Amino acid sequence: AGESFWTDGCSQRCECHANNVLLCNPSSCTPAQQCTIRDGQLGCYDAMSTCSVWGDPHYITFDGALAHFQGSCSYVITESHSDNETHYRVVATNKHRGNNRVSFVSSVDIYLTKPPESVHVRLGPNKRVQVNGAEVSLPTTAGSLVQVKRQESYLVFEAVDVIVQFDGYSTLLVRMARHFQNRVTGMCGNFNGDPSDDKVLPNGALAQNDNDFGHSWKSETSQAG
């Protein structure tokens, strides 16, 4: 009694109320969810996991670890392993604003390669967007791989397995499909379900502290803030 479950296809949600009393109601997953089995339970689960960067910046990894890092260069937020057919690299540039103690995300560069196509999209301040170095108006597409649009206060980069949202001021959200689990690196962690091992250096060693962690992911394409 009190337990509930989904029927096949997540078309109904059923709850046991008492012996031999089972009530089922039509239901369905939201567009952002998928009907699948996790931990032995069929249900509606988020199809993507989110890494958040906000404020002066704080980072919440895909697995939920929290880091605080005020560096003012460009940093690898997340990058997929090279064995993936589709390769993503998301780099955020932080700049000081107001004083030198804190920094905020000022622009986001997204590099996407899926042979034979590759594209570089920059989500900049003041809602300005560049595709392969040329400024564009929205909405737009970048080859067959990417759509870029405005959605409420965000610029949105949308590809098959990755969605990047940036408000042009201080908040960056990166959403990745679950098949990237344990196949990414960067400041958003390794996406393996365990927050305790997210703060690692590029060589795989655990970082001593958040500053050590952040500085280690400075991008080779970095620009000083």
C-alpha positions as CSV (number, residue, x, y, z in Angstrom):
1,A,0.0,0.0,0.0
2,G,1.2,3.5,-0.9
3,E,3.7,2.3,-3.6
4,S,3.3,3.4,-7.1
5,F,4.7,2.4,-10.5
6,W,4.5,3.2,-14.2
7,T,3.0,0.8,-16.8
8,D,4.8,-0.1,-20.0
9,G,5.5,2.9,-22.2
10,C,4.9,5.2,-19.2
11,S,1.3,5.7,-20.3
12,Q,-0.2,5.2,-16.9
13,R,0.8,5.8,-13.3
14,C,-0.7,3.2,-10.9
15,E,-0.9,3.4,-7.1
16,C,-1.7,0.6,-4.7
17,H,-4.2,1.9,-2.1
18,A,-5.0,-1.3,-0.2
19,N,-5.1,-5.0,-0.7
20,N,-6.5,-5.6,-4.2
21,V,-7.1,-1.9,-4.7
22,L,-5.0,-0.5,-7.6
23,L,-5.8,2.8,-9.1
24,C,-4.3,3.7,-12.5
25,N,-4.5,7.1,-14.2
26,P,-3.3,8.1,-17.7
27,S,0.0,10.0,-17.6
28,S,3.0,10.6,-19.7
29,C,6.6,11.9,-19.5
30,T,7.3,15.6,-20.2
31,P,9.2,16.5,-23.4
32,A,12.4,16.8,-21.4
33,Q,12.1,13.3,-20.0
34,Q,12.3,9.8,-21.4
35,C,10.6,6.6,-20.4
36,T,13.3,4.2,-19.3
37,I,14.5,1.9,-16.6
38,R,16.9,3.2,-13.9
39,D,18.0,1.3,-10.8
40,G,15.5,-1.4,-11.7
41,Q,12.5,1.0,-11.9
42,L,10.6,1.9,-15.0
43,G,9.7,5.6,-15.0
44,C,10.0,9.1,-16.5
45,Y,13.6,10.3,-16.0
46,D,15.3,13.5,-17.2
47,A,16.9,12.7,-20.5
48,M,19.7,15.2,-19.9
49,S,21.8,16.2,-16.9
50,T,22.7,19.8,-16.3
51,C,25.9,21.6,-15.2
52,S,25.5,25.2,-13.9
53,V,27.8,28.1,-13.8
54,W,26.5,31.3,-12.2
55,G,27.3,34.4,-10.3
56,D,30.9,35.1,-9.4
57,P,31.3,32.0,-10.6
58,H,30.0,29.0,-8.8
59,Y,30.0,25.7,-10.5
60,I,27.6,22.8,-10.0
61,T,28.9,19.7,-11.9
62,F,26.7,17.2,-13.7
63,D,27.0,15.0,-10.6
64,G,26.1,17.8,-8.2
65,A,29.5,18.8,-6.8
66,L,29.9,22.5,-5.9
67,A,33.0,24.6,-6.7
68,H,33.8,28.3,-6.3
69,F,36.4,29.8,-8.6
70,Q,37.0,33.4,-9.5
71,G,39.7,33.0,-12.2
72,S,39.6,35.6,-15.0
73,C,40.7,33.6,-18.1
74,S,39.1,31.1,-20.4
75,Y,38.3,27.6,-18.9
76,V,37.2,24.3,-20.3
77,I,33.7,23.8,-18.9
78,T,33.2,20.4,-20.4
79,E,34.8,18.4,-23.2
80,S,33.8,15.0,-24.5
81,H,36.3,12.2,-24.9
82,S,37.9,11.9,-28.3
83,D,36.5,8.4,-28.8
84,N,33.0,9.9,-29.1
85,E,31.8,10.2,-32.7
86,T,30.5,13.7,-31.9
87,H,33.1,15.8,-30.1
88,Y,32.1,18.8,-28.0
89,R,34.2,21.4,-26.2
90,V,32.6,24.2,-24.2
91,V,34.9,27.0,-23.1
92,A,33.8,29.9,-20.8
93,T,35.7,33.2,-20.6
94,N,35.4,35.0,-17.2
95,K,36.1,38.7,-16.8
96,H,36.3,40.9,-13.8
97,R,33.4,43.2,-13.3
98,G,33.4,46.1,-10.8
99,N,36.4,44.8,-8.8
100,N,39.3,42.3,-9.1
101,R,38.0,39.9,-6.4
102,V,35.2,38.4,-8.4
103,S,34.7,37.5,-12.1
104,F,31.7,36.6,-14.2
105,V,31.2,34.6,-17.4
106,S,31.3,37.1,-20.3
107,S,31.3,34.8,-23.3
108,V,31.0,31.1,-24.2
109,D,32.7,29.3,-27.1
110,I,31.3,26.0,-28.2
111,Y,33.3,23.8,-30.6
112,L,31.4,20.9,-32.2
113,T,32.8,18.3,-34.6
114,K,30.9,15.5,-36.2
115,P,32.8,14.5,-39.4
116,P,32.7,15.8,-42.0
117,E,31.2,18.9,-40.2
118,S,32.7,21.2,-37.6
119,V,31.4,24.4,-36.2
120,H,32.5,27.1,-33.7
121,V,29.7,29.1,-32.1
122,R,30.4,32.0,-29.7
123,L,27.7,33.2,-27.4
124,G,28.8,36.7,-26.4
125,P,27.7,39.5,-24.1
126,N,24.8,41.7,-25.2
127,K,23.2,38.6,-26.8
128,R,25.6,38.7,-29.7
129,V,26.3,35.4,-31.5
130,Q,29.1,34.5,-33.9
131,V,29.2,31.3,-36.1
132,N,32.7,30.4,-37.4
133,G,33.8,34.0,-36.7
134,A,31.0,35.8,-38.4
135,E,28.3,37.7,-36.5
136,V,24.8,36.3,-37.1
137,S,21.2,37.3,-36.3
138,L,18.9,34.8,-34.6
139,P,17.4,32.3,-35.0
140,T,20.1,30.6,-37.2
141,T,21.5,27.2,-38.0
142,A,25.1,26.1,-38.2
143,G,25.3,23.5,-40.8
144,S,23.1,20.5,-40.1
145,L,24.4,20.2,-36.5
146,V,23.2,23.2,-34.6
147,Q,20.4,25.6,-34.0
148,V,21.0,28.9,-32.1
149,K,18.0,30.9,-30.9
150,R,16.8,33.2,-28.2
151,Q,14.6,31.8,-25.5
152,E,13.4,34.2,-22.8
153,S,16.5,35.7,-21.3
154,Y,18.9,33.1,-22.8
155,L,20.9,32.5,-25.9
156,V,20.4,28.8,-26.7
157,F,22.8,26.5,-28.6
158,E,20.9,23.3,-29.4
159,A,22.5,20.2,-30.9
160,V,21.3,16.6,-30.8
161,D,22.9,15.7,-27.5
162,V,24.0,19.0,-26.0
163,I,22.1,22.2,-25.1
164,V,24.0,25.3,-23.9
165,Q,22.2,28.3,-22.5
166,F,23.8,31.6,-21.7
167,D,22.1,34.8,-20.5
168,G,24.9,37.0,-21.8
169,Y,25.7,38.2,-18.3
170,S,26.5,35.6,-15.6
171,T,24.6,32.3,-16.0
172,L,25.7,29.4,-18.1
173,L,23.8,26.1,-18.2
174,V,25.2,23.0,-20.1
175,R,22.9,20.1,-20.6
176,M,24.1,16.8,-21.9
177,A,22.5,13.5,-22.8
178,R,23.1,10.6,-20.5
179,H,25.1,8.6,-23.0
180,F,28.0,11.0,-22.3
181,Q,28.2,9.6,-18.7
182,N,31.8,9.0,-17.8
183,R,32.9,10.3,-21.2
184,V,33.5,14.0,-20.4
185,T,36.1,16.0,-18.6
186,G,36.4,19.7,-17.5
187,M,35.0,21.9,-14.7
188,C,31.6,20.2,-15.0
189,G,33.2,16.9,-13.8
190,N,33.2,13.4,-15.3
191,F,29.4,12.8,-15.2
192,N,29.7,9.3,-13.6
193,G,27.1,9.8,-10.9
194,D,29.7,10.3,-8.1
195,P,30.2,14.0,-7.0
196,S,33.2,13.1,-4.9
197,D,35.6,12.6,-7.8
198,D,34.5,15.5,-10.0
199,K,37.3,18.0,-9.0
200,V,40.1,16.4,-10.8
201,L,43.0,17.9,-12.8
202,P,43.4,17.1,-16.5
203,N,45.9,14.4,-15.6
204,G,43.2,12.6,-13.4
205,A,44.7,13.6,-10.0
206,L,42.3,15.0,-7.4
207,A,42.6,18.8,-7.0
208,Q,43.9,20.1,-3.7
209,N,41.3,22.9,-3.7
210,D,38.9,24.8,-5.9
211,N,41.6,27.2,-7.1
212,D,43.9,24.3,-8.1
213,F,40.9,22.7,-9.8
214,G,39.9,25.8,-11.8
215,H,43.4,26.9,-12.9
216,S,44.2,23.5,-14.2
217,W,41.3,23.7,-16.7
218,K,42.6,27.0,-18.2
219,S,42.1,26.7,-22.0
220,E,45.0,27.0,-24.3
221,T,42.9,29.4,-26.3
222,S,42.5,31.6,-23.2
223,Q,42.1,35.3,-23.2
224,A,42.9,37.3,-20.1
225,G,39.8,38.8,-18.5
